[in-house]
Amino acid sequence: MQEIGIHHVLDVKYTKLFAEVWYLSMTALLVKCLCTPGIYTWIVMLLTIMLIKYKKISGLILFVPSYVNIIVCLASPLADAIRYELPAVASVPLLIVHGPELSLRPE
């Protein structure tokens, strides 16, 4: 490649390593599930159903940013791209911790 004036910043072995990591995200089941935007949407929906079932409607205020993000992703032309789902991905651990806590707390 150097004879045509193309120079890589990284060595070829790093490029191969990055390609293997990318391939891992498409083949390993757990990594593949965590890289799929739909899993986070389903987690938010299941936690919402749990809060409604236990009549803790006030706990749904924590979910408003995730709902807005899901609606934006549904309206966007690239709904399956993980970069658009990143706010929901970042908030899901907080929702997983506080969702069951809110639903099981006595009034």
C-alpha positions as CSV (number, residue, x, y, z in Angstrom):
1,M,0.0,0.0,0.0
2,Q,2.9,2.3,0.5
3,E,3.7,2.4,-3.2
4,I,0.4,4.2,-3.9
5,G,0.8,6.6,-1.0
6,I,-1.5,5.1,1.6
7,H,-0.1,4.9,5.1
8,H,-2.0,3.3,8.0
9,V,-1.7,5.0,11.4
10,L,-1.9,1.6,13.2
11,D,-0.1,-1.6,12.4
12,V,-2.0,-4.2,10.5
13,K,-2.2,-6.5,13.6
14,Y,-4.3,-3.9,15.4
15,T,-6.6,-3.6,12.5
16,K,-7.1,-7.4,12.6
17,L,-7.7,-7.3,16.4
18,F,-10.4,-4.6,15.9
19,A,-12.0,-6.7,13.2
20,E,-12.0,-9.7,15.5
21,V,-13.7,-7.7,18.3
22,W,-16.3,-6.5,15.8
23,Y,-16.9,-10.0,14.6
24,L,-17.2,-11.1,18.3
25,S,-20.1,-8.7,18.7
26,M,-21.9,-10.5,15.9
27,T,-21.3,-14.0,17.0
28,A,-21.2,-14.2,20.8
29,L,-24.8,-14.5,22.1
30,L,-24.4,-12.3,25.2
31,V,-22.4,-9.6,23.5
32,K,-24.8,-9.7,20.5
33,C,-27.8,-9.2,22.8
34,L,-26.1,-6.3,24.6
35,C,-25.3,-4.7,21.3
36,T,-28.9,-4.9,20.1
37,P,-31.0,-1.7,20.7
38,G,-34.2,-3.7,21.1
39,I,-33.2,-5.4,24.3
40,Y,-33.1,-2.1,26.1
41,T,-36.5,-1.1,24.8
42,W,-37.9,-4.4,26.0
43,I,-36.3,-3.9,29.5
44,V,-37.8,-0.5,29.8
45,M,-41.2,-1.8,28.7
46,L,-41.1,-4.8,31.2
47,L,-40.1,-2.5,34.0
48,T,-43.0,-0.2,33.1
49,I,-45.4,-3.1,33.1
50,M,-44.1,-4.1,36.5
51,L,-44.6,-0.6,38.0
52,I,-48.1,-0.4,36.6
53,K,-49.0,-3.9,37.9
54,Y,-47.9,-2.9,41.4
55,K,-49.7,0.4,41.0
56,K,-46.6,2.6,41.5
57,I,-47.4,5.1,38.8
58,S,-45.3,7.8,40.4
59,G,-42.2,5.7,39.7
60,L,-42.8,6.1,36.0
61,I,-41.3,9.6,36.1
62,L,-37.9,8.0,36.0
63,F,-38.7,6.4,32.7
64,V,-39.8,9.6,30.8
65,P,-36.3,10.2,29.2
66,S,-36.2,6.5,28.1
67,Y,-39.8,6.8,26.6
68,V,-38.8,10.0,24.7
69,N,-35.7,8.3,23.4
70,I,-37.7,5.2,22.3
71,I,-40.2,7.4,20.5
72,V,-37.4,9.3,18.7
73,C,-35.9,6.0,17.7
74,L,-39.2,4.8,16.3
75,A,-39.6,7.9,14.3
76,S,-36.0,7.9,13.0
77,P,-35.0,6.3,9.7
78,L,-32.3,4.2,11.4
79,A,-34.1,2.8,14.4
80,D,-31.9,-0.2,14.7
81,A,-28.6,1.7,15.1
82,I,-27.2,1.4,18.6
83,R,-25.9,5.0,18.6
84,Y,-29.5,6.3,18.7
85,E,-30.3,4.0,21.6
86,L,-27.3,5.0,23.8
87,P,-29.3,7.2,26.2
88,A,-31.6,4.3,27.0
89,V,-28.6,2.0,27.3
90,A,-27.0,4.4,29.8
91,S,-30.2,4.7,31.8
92,V,-31.3,1.0,31.9
93,P,-29.0,0.1,34.9
94,L,-30.5,2.9,36.9
95,L,-34.0,1.8,36.0
96,I,-33.2,-1.9,36.7
97,V,-32.1,-0.9,40.2
98,H,-34.9,1.5,41.0
99,G,-37.8,-0.1,39.2
100,P,-38.1,-3.2,41.4
101,E,-37.3,-1.1,44.5
102,L,-40.2,1.3,43.8
103,S,-42.6,-1.5,43.0
104,L,-41.9,-3.5,46.2
105,R,-41.8,-0.5,48.6
106,P,-44.8,-0.3,50.8
107,E,-46.8,3.0,50.6
